[in-house]
Amino acid sequence: MNNLLNTGEVPNLFEANPNEKDNILQIVREQANSENYTGDIWTFFINKIRENLHLAMAMNPIGEEFRTRVRNFPSIVNCSTIDWFHPWPEDALLEVAKVKFEGLKLEIGGKDKEDE
């Protein structure tokens, strides 16, 4: 995951079957030509991966295990956006619910009643 985030490549992914890499390059070469790209075809391919691949990872940020993982794989922090999610306070949950349901017609006990 660290290499994928950092470089857009998985090391040695195509080493076992070089024909697979050649097939990919042929397809990508056609796209590169249609976009008038004149550089290295493999670089074009990697850039397309980096532009279009989106990953989501979930980790518990509490404890030594997370700190060790970040030290060993710095791209987790350097090449990504981290969203920290914490439990919401009960009053915040109630306020959001109040705003979302305000003015909504609800049926309570068989009768329509407008939420107050």
C-alpha positions in Angstrom: 0.0 0.0 0.0 2.9 2.3 0.8 4.4 2.0 -2.7 1.0 2.3 -4.4 0.3 5.5 -2.5 3.8 6.9 -3.2 4.6 5.9 -6.7 1.3 4.5 -8.2 2.9 1.1 -8.7 2.9 -2.3 -7.1 6.5 -3.6 -7.1 7.1 -6.7 -9.2 3.5 -6.9 -10.3 4.3 -7.7 -13.9 7.6 -9.6 -13.4 5.9 -13.0 -13.5 4.2 -12.4 -16.8 6.0 -9.9 -19.1 3.4 -10.4 -21.8 0.8 -8.9 -19.6 2.8 -5.7 -19.3 3.3 -5.6 -23.1 -0.5 -6.0 -23.6 -1.1 -3.1 -21.2 1.4 -0.9 -22.9 -0.2 -1.5 -26.3 -3.6 -0.5 -25.0 -2.2 2.5 -23.2 -0.1 3.5 -26.2 -3.3 3.9 -28.2 -4.8 6.2 -25.6 -1.5 8.2 -25.2 -1.5 8.7 -29.0 -5.1 9.9 -29.0 -4.1 12.4 -26.3 -1.0 13.5 -28.2 1.3 12.3 -25.4 4.9 12.1 -26.5 6.7 10.9 -23.4 7.3 7.4 -21.9 4.3 5.2 -22.2 4.8 3.5 -18.9 5.0 6.9 -17.2 1.7 7.8 -18.9 0.1 4.6 -17.6 1.3 5.3 -14.0 0.1 8.9 -14.2 -3.4 7.7 -15.3 -3.4 5.2 -12.3 -2.5 8.0 -9.9 -5.2 10.3 -11.3 -8.0 7.7 -11.3 -7.3 5.3 -8.4 -9.0 6.2 -5.1 -8.4 4.1 -2.0 -10.1 4.1 1.3 -8.4 2.6 4.4 -9.8 2.4 7.9 -7.4 2.2 10.9 -7.7 2.7 14.6 -5.4 5.7 15.4 -5.1 4.8 19.0 -2.1 3.0 20.4 1.4 2.1 19.5 0.4 -0.2 16.6 -0.8 2.8 14.5 2.4 4.9 15.4 4.6 2.0 14.3 2.6 1.5 11.1 3.0 5.2 10.2 6.7 5.1 10.9 7.2 2.1 8.7 4.9 3.3 5.9 5.2 7.1 5.7 3.1 7.4 2.5 0.0 6.6 4.6 0.4 10.1 6.0 2.4 11.9 3.3 0.3 10.8 0.3 -3.2 10.7 1.6 -5.9 12.7 3.3 -6.7 11.6 6.8 -10.2 12.1 8.2 -10.4 11.6 11.9 -13.8 10.4 13.2 -14.7 10.7 16.8 -17.9 9.9 18.6 -20.4 12.7 18.5 -21.7 14.2 21.7 -25.4 13.4 22.2 -26.5 17.1 22.1 -24.9 17.4 18.6 -26.7 14.3 17.4 -30.0 15.7 18.6 -29.4 19.1 17.1 -28.7 17.6 13.7 -31.8 15.4 13.9 -33.9 18.4 14.9 -32.6 20.4 11.9 -33.1 17.5 9.4 -36.6 16.7 10.6 -37.9 20.3 11.1 -41.0 20.9 9.0 -41.3 17.2 8.0 -44.8 15.8 8.1 -44.9 12.7 10.2 -47.8 10.2 10.8 -48.1 9.5 14.5 -50.8 7.1 15.7 -52.7 7.2 12.4 -52.9 11.0 12.2 -50.8 13.4 10.3 -48.9 15.7 12.6 -46.4 18.3 11.5 -43.2 18.2 13.5 -42.6 21.1 15.8 
